[in-house]
């Protein structure tokens, strides 16, 4: 969820994130750092699990993936 929110912020963003001030640049850098950290973690649950879930959603869509998890208790393959 955090990753999706950070992606969404890339498109909408707060007004002060769109400026050229030091604060705006800091917030943009922080957002990218957090997003990158989520994508590259090495832990089984947060890193590998995130990448598998992201792949499933990109391939099958969010609704299908959620329904599959509800029915089967695991991600679609």
N, C-alpha and C positions, 0 to 999 in steps of 0.2 A: 504494500500500500504506500509506504513511504517513497519508494522508487517512482510509482505512478504519479504521486503528488509532485515530486521534484520534476518529472517530465512535464507535467501540466504547467508548472511554474515557468518553464522555459518558454511556453507559448503565451501565457497571460502575464505572469509576473506582477509584482506590486509596482506602483509608480516610481518608488525610490530605487527599485532594482534596474529600471530602464535608463537611469541617468548616467552621468559620467563622473560623479563624485567618487571619492575614496570609499565611502560607505556602500555605494551601489556596486563598485567593482569587488569589494570584499564579499558582499552577499552573493554575487554571481560566482565567485571562486569557491565559496563555501558550498553552494548548491552543487556545483560540479564535483567537488571533492566528496561530498556525501553520496551522490549518485554513483560515482566511480567506485567508492568503497563497497556499496551494496552489490554491484556487479562483479567485483573481483574477490570477494571474501573466499577464504579457503575452507571454512567450516562446512560440514555436511549439510546442516539444516539451512544456514543462511546463504552460503555461497552456491554450492551445488544444487540445493533445493530451489533456490531462486532461479537459477539458470534453466532448470528443467521446467519449472512452472511457466517461465517467460516463453520458452520454446513452445510449450503446449498451447498457450493462449495465442501466440502468433500464428501457429499452424491451424488450430481448430476454432479459435475465437473464445471469448470469455464465457459466454453462456454455455456452450457445449462442454467446455473444460469443467466448469462448476457442476453441471449436471452429472458428468462422468465421475467426478470425485464423490458426489453425493451417493451415486449408485454403487460404485465399485470400491470406494475408499482409497483410490490412488489416481495419479495423473494418467491421462491417455498416453499411449505409446506411439 
